[in-house]
């Protein structure tokens, strides 16, 4: 059977196919087009552009584990809660769900509402966790300035100065600072959000462009994973100048 014969005898299916292709084309290249982004690129966007993650999964899915500092707005509530994002029209957004399908629909809605820099996390949370990127079960809450805890030291304070370059929503920054706070270590957090001079300072010192970048005394530690590696090797406490209690 030729293509012409197939179309003549199955014109309804052919029309449906054409409509689907048109709708798909509008989603990919039309005014409501949404950019797909890989987990590693999402991390870079969070680090460098202070991108905001919007999680559109259900309450139960979100409680099971989500990206640190993400905003939770279930897909069915996007329209009614879009006002919560009103100040983010020109802020990079990364929308995520379990696999990337629900988030694609949510991202398209945000684009139609005038949000300019909307990205869909390709593969969703499954891709994020497969890339061994950090998640948390703690609900996202507004960060408050905490007074650094006193270092645990015996006899005298021999702890070393800790400097951490961060951005506001970077999940790795949150994870690194959580470890320092768990140890009761004081630290200086240098936020480089929208501060090109501080970003240049960090890049010159660390020769890296991602956050966090961590310095302990005169020692350059590296990023979050580097500090956790020292912890796993039992070397971090010594570098910090902590001594065990008797």
C-alpha positions in Angstrom: 0.0 0.0 0.0 1.4 3.4 -1.0 1.5 6.4 1.4 -1.3 8.0 -0.6 -3.5 5.0 -0.2 -2.8 4.8 3.5 -3.7 8.5 4.0 -6.9 8.1 1.9 -8.1 5.1 3.9 -6.9 6.3 7.3 -7.4 10.1 7.0 -8.6 10.5 10.6 -5.4 8.9 12.0 -3.4 11.1 9.6 -5.1 14.3 10.7 -4.6 13.3 14.4 -0.9 12.7 13.7 -0.5 16.1 12.0 -2.2 17.9 15.0 0.2 16.1 17.4 3.2 17.1 15.4 2.1 20.7 15.3 1.5 20.8 19.1 4.9 19.1 19.7 6.6 21.6 17.4 5.1 24.5 19.2 6.3 23.0 22.5 9.8 22.6 21.2 10.3 25.8 19.2 7.3 28.0 19.7 6.9 31.0 22.1 6.2 28.5 24.9 9.3 26.4 24.2 11.0 25.1 27.3 14.7 24.3 27.5 15.7 20.8 28.7 18.6 20.8 31.0 20.8 18.0 32.4 21.5 17.6 36.1 25.1 18.7 35.8 24.1 21.8 33.9 21.4 22.5 36.4 24.0 22.5 39.2 26.1 25.0 37.2 23.0 27.2 36.7 22.3 27.1 40.5 25.9 27.8 41.3 26.5 30.6 38.8 23.1 32.2 38.2 21.3 31.5 41.5 18.7 29.5 39.7 15.6 28.5 41.7 14.4 24.9 41.6 10.6 24.4 41.4 9.5 20.9 42.4 6.0 20.0 41.0 5.7 16.5 42.4 3.1 15.4 45.0 3.5 16.0 48.7 4.5 12.4 49.4 7.1 12.4 46.6 8.6 15.6 47.8 8.9 14.3 51.4 10.8 11.3 50.2 13.6 13.5 49.0 14.1 16.7 47.0 16.8 19.1 45.9 18.0 21.3 48.7 16.3 24.8 48.8 13.8 23.8 46.1 10.3 25.4 46.1 7.5 22.8 46.3 4.5 23.7 44.2 2.5 20.5 43.1 1.6 20.6 39.4 -2.1 20.9 40.1 -1.5 24.0 42.2 0.7 25.9 39.7 -2.1 28.2 38.6 -3.3 29.1 42.1 0.2 29.5 43.6 1.9 31.2 40.7 1.9 34.5 42.7 4.6 32.9 44.9 7.0 33.2 41.9 5.9 36.7 40.9 9.3 38.2 41.7 11.1 35.6 39.6 10.1 36.6 36.1 13.7 37.1 35.0 15.2 34.6 37.4 16.4 31.2 36.0 14.0 28.5 37.0 14.6 24.8 36.9 11.3 22.8 37.1 11.5 19.2 38.1 9.3 16.1 38.8 10.1 12.4 38.9 10.9 11.9 35.3 10.6 15.2 33.6 7.1 14.9 32.0 5.0 16.7 34.6 7.7 19.4 35.0 7.6 19.9 31.2 3.9 20.8 31.4 4.5 23.1 34.4 7.4 24.8 32.7 5.3 25.5 29.6 2.6 27.1 31.9 5.3 29.3 33.5 6.6 30.4 30.1 3.0 31.4 29.0 2.8 33.4 32.2 5.8 35.5 31.2 8.6 33.7 33.0 11.6 34.2 30.8 14.2 31.7 31.8 12.4 28.4 32.4 14.3 25.1 32.2 12.9 21.6 32.5 15.2 19.1 34.4 15.6 16.3 31.8 14.9 13.0 33.4 13.7 14.6 36.6 14.7 13.5 40.1 15.5 10.0 38.7 18.3 11.6 36.6 19.4 13.9 39.5 19.9 10.9 41.9 21.4 8.8 39.2 24.1 11.5 38.9 24.7 11.1 42.7 23.7 14.7 43.4 22.5 15.5 46.9 18.9 15.4 48.1 17.3 16.1 51.4 14.2 15.1 53.3 14.1 18.4 55.3 11.5 20.9 54.2 12.8 24.0 52.5 12.7 27.0 54.8 13.9 30.5 54.6 17.5 30.6 55.6 18.3 32.7 58.7 21.6 33.9 59.9 22.9 31.6 62.6 25.5 32.4 65.1 28.4 30.1 64.6 28.7 27.5 67.3 31.8 27.5 69.4 34.5 25.0 68.2 34.9 21.8 70.1 38.5 22.0 71.5 40.3 20.8 74.5 42.4 23.1 76.7 42.6 26.0 74.2 41.0 27.2 71.0 43.3 25.9 68.3 40.7 25.8 65.5 41.6 27.4 62.2 39.8 30.1 60.2 37.3 28.6 57.8 36.1 30.6 54.7 33.3 29.3 52.5 32.4 31.0 49.2 28.7 30.3 48.5 25.6 31.3 46.6 22.1 31.4 48.1 20.4 28.3 46.6 23.4 26.0 45.9 22.6 22.6 47.4 26.3 21.8 47.8 26.8 25.0 49.7 24.1 24.0 52.1 25.5 20.5 52.5 29.0 21.9 53.2 27.9 24.4 55.8 25.7 21.7 57.5 28.8 19.6 58.1 30.7 22.5 59.6 27.8 23.4 61.8 27.4 19.8 62.9 31.0 20.0 64.1 30.4 23.2 65.9 33.0 25.0 63.8 32.8 28.8 63.2 33.1 29.9 59.6 33.0 33.0 57.4 30.5 32.6 54.6 31.2 34.9 51.6 28.1 35.1 49.4 29.0 35.8 45.7 25.4 36.2 44.4 25.4 39.1 42.0 28.8 40.3 43.3 31.2 39.9 40.4 34.1 41.2 42.4 33.7 38.5 45.0 33.2 35.9 42.3 36.5 37.0 40.7 38.2 36.9 44.1 37.0 33.3 44.6 38.0 32.2 41.1 41.5 33.7 41.5 42.0 32.0 44.9 40.5 28.6 44.0 41.1 28.5 40.2 37.6 27.1 40.0 34.2 28.7 39.0 31.8 26.5 41.0 30.6 26.9 44.6 31.2 26.2 47.3 34.9 26.8 47.5 36.4 26.1 51.0 39.5 27.3 52.7 40.7 26.2 56.1 43.5 28.3 57.4 46.1 28.4 54.7 44.9 25.2 53.1 42.6 25.2 50.0 40.2 22.3 50.5 38.1 22.5 47.4 34.4 22.0 47.1 31.8 20.2 49.1 32.7 16.7 47.9 36.4 17.4 48.7 35.6 18.3 52.2 33.3 15.3 52.7 36.2 13.1 51.3 38.4 14.5 54.1 35.8 13.7 56.6 35.4 10.1 55.3 39.2 9.7 55.5 39.2 11.0 59.1 41.4 14.0 58.2 39.0 16.9 58.4 39.0 17.3 62.2 42.8 17.5 62.2 42.8 20.1 59.5 40.1 22.1 61.4 42.3 22.0 64.5 39.7 20.1 66.5 40.8 17.7 69.3 38.8 14.9 70.7 37.2 15.2 74.1 38.6 13.0 76.9 
